[in-house]
């Protein structure tokens, strides 16, 4: 009989920040935070509000993306790296 060793959920659960993947959320936060700081430097309320709106809409989009596939960004980056090695063709004799 085989041994049954349960794998803890924390070892295979995707790492999420605010319900999204880490890299896109932190990139969005840095871009919007930079825009907000630039708005604070000039005392421009419109820039600060626009940065907050872009962050809210971007976070909503990233959460929807994470609901579909929690590792979608990692899959996209891997596919982008292998684009030249694995062409999207059905057979080697495919003609354009």
Steps between C-alpha positions, in 0.01 A plus 500: 500500500623850417555761765261792488681822585279808473658809347433815702289753311754777561760317291302494175269800538596791272653805668244780486504863614160670531343214305738525202843379399789677669693640203213672314353648820831635621577641154160669488547638852844640415376668181191647665696594811753684286218687328345591834833623636550709186153642558588581861814683390298734281196505733287372212186330629404377152821295467452344843138411420597360162772284661248368754247424225759321286608297804142403585415400142831318455453312826149397393635374166782309667257340745278387214808359328598314819150354532538347155851366559709590808823449304398667173777761509768235556360295212503807274863580586604139435317493166663830405846358577438183295335678205798441268546135601143374492317637200121483500461264207304180479757294302853542367353522145279799581495762222421865553 
